[in-house]
Amino acid sequence: MAQSVLLPGGVRAIDARLERAGMLDLAMETAGRAVADHLQVHFAVGRVLLLAGGGANGGDAWVAARHLLALGREVALLAQPPSHPLTRLNKKRLSAFGVQSRPLTATSLRRALGNADVVIDGLLGTGFTPPLRAGLSALIELLGKSGLPVLSIDLPSGLDAASAELPEVVVQAAHTLTFGGLKPALIYGPAAHAAGQVTVAGLRVPPDWTEQEAVALRPSDAELAALLPRRFADAHKGTAGRVWVLGGHPGTLGAPALAGLGALRTGAGLVTIYSGADVPLITPELMARRVDFSDLDTEHKPDAVAVGMGLGPQATETARMVLGWKVPTVVDADALHPELAGAGHAQVIWTPHPGEAARLLGTDTPAITRDPLSAARALQNKFGGVMVLKGGPSTVATPDGLFVARGGHPGMASAGMGDTLSGILAALLGQGLSAQDAALAGVRLHSKAGELAGQQHGYGLTATDVSDELGRAWLELVGEELKE
């Protein structure tokens, strides 16, 4: 099942709905118990120090303390004065267990850290917006210097839930247990670097409560695998998709070759590279022709086209011609040009990285990486079709909504990975997938292949390493085995 991605406003809306239904107390009880259970799984022994802010996030910490006591754990709780009614209520409930909190100060924290083995961070939640108050900043710095493992409730204190920016002072969590859905700060780097291992816990509310507030969805592997095409036994190269790759000029001839290899490995029946220069055939199954691109306007069109990889000065003019054909198309690299705004159609996939996206929107790269969801939506609105904003993770914007990809490997940060992805997407388009389905399934197939290549080769990966794993990635996603 897809995971929801929530902004602070969506979280507030869910809380308000719970409050109207008289269930906000039950939701806090569910969250606090989940925190205690999560800590038991990952830190089965040791003394627990809980840090509780005055808001609802602190209330979750109070509940967690009570459940940990019931599980026989040794706990200590340092708290700011409770400002949320339910936080005050759960403070009273904990006192029934014979436990009293102490005020959270630099002195009390320094002393408590010396008697703890693990810390639960319940200081700030999704309602926080920077900057940190000086006193709280000093407390977080003390926690960081302790070197103790931290389990953060909902998100590490100091992060802005809606932003991918990493503040100078933030709790560095080993684990983050977040509720209802993911938040952008837990997905996109560098903010996500502070979250450690992220787990989404449900609040035991109807799924449509969170789905209605979700700004984006993160599909499961099972949902994405169901999008991949299946072949009948009588399939042949003519029915498996004819793909053209238009790209390459002196100095960048490898780019279209890598796209062609990606298309072949993703099941395209026939792949032809058209270029203004002689492209090296990195596998003999590829076909290549040196052409004047304008001559292609009169030829019988293929099932799908990928255009732009290393194409150089002719890219914008060539891409405009290809888009006029109204065939399924992937627009990448040199063909990603602001002049093409509005030229997209329903079967076009655009694949900018953050630098290219900044050029397309007339802004700077930090503006893109700070808020990839908004950037992807703005790009899709401006250019039409389906937008794949590449990154770790990639964001897919379609007319139907926003989707966040999953998986990948840091070794994929090398030249040619985007070319390979373009070939993958073109192959899926050529096999009959819609632009949305091809984008969603193709991005995950690419990242899964990167994961498998990482297992095989370690840290530094090449685009051909990833292409070589596409078949195995497909099988692992679909869950099928090779048949005779």
N, C-alpha and C positions, 0 to 999 in steps of 0.2 A: 504494500500500500504506500502511496506517495506521502512524503512528509510535507507538512505545511511550513512555510517560511513567514514569520510574523514580524511586523514592526511594532514599536512601543504602542502606537495607537490601537493596533489590533489586540494587543494584550489587554489594554485598558478596556476595550469594548467587551472582551470575554469576561473580564472581572466584573464589569458592570452587569452583565447578563447573569452571572452567577449570584451577584448580590441581590438582584431583583427576584431571583428564584429562591433566595434564602439558603444558597448552597456555598457561599464564599468560605465559610468556616470549614465545610467539608472538603473543599478544594485545598485549603491550607493544610488540613490534616493529611490528605492524600499526598501532598508534596513533601511535607516533613517526614512522613513515614518512608517515602521513596528515597529520600536523602539518607536516612538511617540504614535502610536496606542496602543501598549502593555502597555505603562505606563499609558495611559488614562483608560484602563480597570482595572488595578491593583492599581493605585494610582490616583484616579479621582480628588483629590484636593491637594493643597499644592504647595509650591515653589520648582522649579526644578533646581538643579545645575548639569551642564554637564561638564565632564572632558574629554578633547580631546587631544589625542596624535598627533604626527606629521604625522602618516601614514594613511592608508585607514580606519582603525578602528576609528581614530579621524574624518575622513571625514564623516563617518556615524553619528557621534555625531553632527557635524555641521548641517547636513540635519535634524536630529531629532529636533534640537533646532528651526529651521525654521518652521517645522510643528507644534511643540508645541505652538509657538507664534501664528500661524494661528488658533490654537484651543483655544486661549485666556488664555494660561497658563503664569505664571510669571516665567521667566527663567533667569539664569545667566550662563555664559560659561567661563571656565578657560582653556587655551589651551597652548600647547607647539608650537613652531614655525612649521608651516606646511611644510612637506617635500614631500608629494605626490601631484602631479599636481591637482588632483580632490579635494583634501582637500583645496588647495588654492582657487580653483574655488568656492567651497561651502562657504568658509569664505567670499568671495566677495558677494555671493548671500545673505548671512545672513545680511551683512551690509546694504543691500537695505531695510531691515526691520527696520533699525534704531538701530540695536544692534551691539555693539562692544565687542569682547572678551577681557579678561585681561590675562596677562601672568600667567602661572601656576607656582606658587612658594609656599614654605611652608607658608609664611606670607599671601599670597592671599587666599590660601586654608583654612587656619585656620579661617580667617575672613568670607569667603563665607559659610563655613559649619555652622556657627552660624546663618545664614539667610536662610537655606534650610530645606526642609522637606523630600526630596528624591534626590538621586544622580544617574546620569547615568554615568557609567564607560565606556569610550571610549579610554582608555589610550593605551592598547596593544591588539593586535589581534593574529591570528594563526601564524603569522610570527615570533613571539617572541620565542627566545630560552634563557634559563637561562645562566648566572645569571643576576639579576636585577642590574641596576646602583644604586649607593648609594643614589643619590638624589631622584630617583623615589621610591626606597624602603621607604624612609622617608615619602614621600607623601602618600603612601598606608597605612603606619602605622597610620598617622594622620586620614585618612579616617576611618580606623577600630575603632579608639578610639572615633569617633564621635557618634557611635551607630546608624547612619542614615541607613534606608533601601537603598539598592543599586540594580539597574538594570544594569547588565553587557551586553555589546554588544559583541556577538560571544562567549566569554569566559571570566571569571574573570581575570583581569590583574595580571600577575605573574605566571599563569599556563603555562606549556609547553603543547600545545594542544595534542602532541603525547604520553604523559606520564601519568601514574596513580599516580605518586609521588606528594605529597602535599608539596610545598615549605614552608619555615618558614614564609615568608612574601608574602601574596597574598590577593587580594580583596575578602572579604566574601560577596557574593551576596545573596540577597533574591530571585532574579529572574535572569536567563540568557536567552537571546534571541539569538539563534545561527542560522546561515544561510547556506542553501544548504544541510546540513546534520549534524549529530552528530560528535563530535570529541572524541577520546578515553578519554581525561581528563574529559569530561562531563559524561562519562558512568561509569568508574571504580573508586572505592575508593582506597585511601583516597582523591585523587584530586577532585573527584566529590562532596565531602562534601562542597567545597567552592562555588559550582554553584547554590545552592538553587533549585528552581523550574525551570527546563529546558524546553524550548519550541523551536521547530524547525520551522523556517519561510522559505518559499521558496523564490527564487530569480527571479521567473518568467522566468526561462530558460527551454528548453526542458528537460524532466526527464532523457534522456539518457546522457546528459552532466555530471550530477552528478553520475549516475550509472556507467559510464565508468571510473570514477576516484575513485569510492568507494573501500576501502580496505576490507569492510565487509558490511553486510546488517543486519538490525534489522526487522524481519518480523512482520507484524501486527497480532493481535489476530485472525482476520477473516481469514488470510492466513493460520495460524497454525491450526485453528479449522477445516478447510477444509481437513486437512491431517488425522484427526482422523477417525478410521474405523466406518462404519455403519453396522448394522446387519439386516438381513431379519427376518421375523416372524418365519421362520422354523429353526432358529439357535438353536444349542444345545451345551452342554459342549464339545463335541468332535470336533466341528467346531470352537469353540471360542478360541482355542489355548491351547496346552499342554506345560507347562513351568516347567523346572527343576531349582531348586536353589541349588547350590553346595557350602556349606560353614559351618562354625561353628567348633570350638574346645573348650575344657574347658576354660571358662572365657569369651568367646565371642559368646555364643550360641544365644543371642538375635538378632544378626545381620542377619542371614539367615531367621529367623522368620519374622523380619520386612520387608525384601525383599519379602518374600512370601505374606505377607499381602498387600504390595503395588501392587503386581501382581494381586492378587484377586480383589482388589478395582478398578483396571484398566481394568477389564473385562476378564482376563484369565479364560478359562473354567476349567482347572485342574492344580493345582500347587502342586508339590511334592518337599519337601526339602530332599536332600541327605547330610548326615553329618557323620563324624567319631565319633560323640558323640550324646547323646540324646537331641534333640532340643525341647524346650517347644513350644507347639502349642498355640499361643496366640489367635487363633480362630479355632473352630472345623472344618471349611471347608478346612483347610490345611491338607496335608498328609505329613508324615515324615518317613524316613527310615534311619537306621544306617547302613553304608556300608563301605567297602573298595572301594575307588574311582576307583581303577583300574578295578573292576568288572563291572563298568558301560560301559566300552569300548565295551562290547559284547552285550549290551542291545539295543532294538529298540529305536531310538533317538526321542526326543521330537521336538516340533515346535520351541522352543527357550530355551536358557540356560542363567542363570546368575551365574557367578562363582567368588569366592574370598572373599565374606563377612565373616569375622572372620575365614577364612579357616586355617590360621596358616602356619606351616612349609611345608605342602604339596602343598601350593598354586601354586607355579611356575610349578611344575611337572603336577599337575592336570589341570591347565590352558592350558598348551601345548597340553595335550591330548584332551581337549575339542576343542581347536582351530583346531585340526586335523580333527574333525568331519565335519567341514565346514557347520555347522548349524548356524542360527542367534544366536549371543552370546553377552552378556554384560560382560565385564571384569572389575572388581572393586577391591578396597581395597588391600588385601594381594596378589592378583594375578597380580597386577600392578608391573611388575618387568622388569628391563632393559634387561634381557636375552631374553625377548619375542619380542624384536625389529624385525620388518619385518615379524612377524608371523600373523599379521592381514590379514583378507580377506574382501571382499566387505560388508559382513553382520555382521561385528564386531563393537561394540561400546565400547570404552575405557572411563572410567569415573574418572580420577584422580582429587584430590583437589590440591591446589598449592604445598603443601609439597611433595605429591607423584609425581607431575609433575617435581619438582626439582630433585628428585631422578632419575626419568626416563631420564632426560636430562643431568644429571651430573653437576648440577649447584646449586644455593641456592634459597630459597623461594623468597627473594626480587626481584631477577631477573625475576621470573615468574610474580609476582604481579605488577611489574613496567610496563610490556608490555605483557598483556595476549594475545593479538592478535598474536604477533610474537611467543609466547610460544606455543599457540595452533597449529599454522601452523607447527612449528618445530616438535611437538609431532606427528601430523598426518603424516608428511613426514617420520618420523622414524618408526612408528609402523603400518601404514596402516589403512584401515577401516575408521571409523568416531571417532573423538576425542571430548569428552565433558570435557572441562576444567572447573570444578565447581568453583563457586564463586558468588559474588554479583555484577554484574550478571555473569552467566555462558557464556562461549564462545564455540561454536560448530565449529569444523574444519572438512570439508569434502573434497573429491577430487574436488568438484565443487566450493568451496570457504569457506569464513568465515562468521559466523552468530553470532550475539549477542542476548542473551536472554533478556526478559523483565520481570518485576514484581518480586514478592517475598516479604518476610517479615523478618525483623531483628530477630524475635523470632525463625527463623529456624536455627539459629546458635547453634545447639545442636546435641548431639550424635544420630546417627541412620538415619539422613535425607538422607545421601548418600545411605544407604541400601534401603530405601524406593524408591529412584529414580531408583536404579538398577532394582527393581521389576517392576516399572512402564515401564521402557524401554523394559524389557524382555517381558512383557505382550503385548506391542504394536508390537514388533517383531513377537511374536507368533500369532498375528492376521493378519499378512501378510504385515506389513509396511516395507519399505526399511529401512536400517540403518539410512540414512539421515533423512527421514521423522519421524521415531520413535524418533530420538534424538531431533529434533526440536520441535515436538508436545509434547513429553514426558517431556522435561525440562519445557516447559510453563505450562503444566498440573500440574506439581509438584509445581511450584511457585504460580500458581493460587490457588491451594489447601492451600498453606501456607498463602496466603492473607486472605482466608476465615476463616482459623483456627485462624488467628490473630484477626479477628473481633469477633470470638466466645470466645476466651480464653485470649486475651490480649497479653502481651509481651512474656512470657516464653511458648514455644510450645514444644511438644514432637512429635516424628515421627509418633506415632499412631494418634495424633490429626490431623496431615496432611493427613494420609491415610483415616481417617474418612470423610474428605472433598473432596476426589477425585471425587466422583459421582456428587456432586453439582458443582465442578469446571468444570467438563466435560459439564454439562448442560449449565452453564453460558457461556462457550466458544462457544459451538455449537448454543446456542440460542434456544434450544428446551425445551419443557415442558414434564413432565412425561405423558405418555399416558396409558390408560387402556389396 
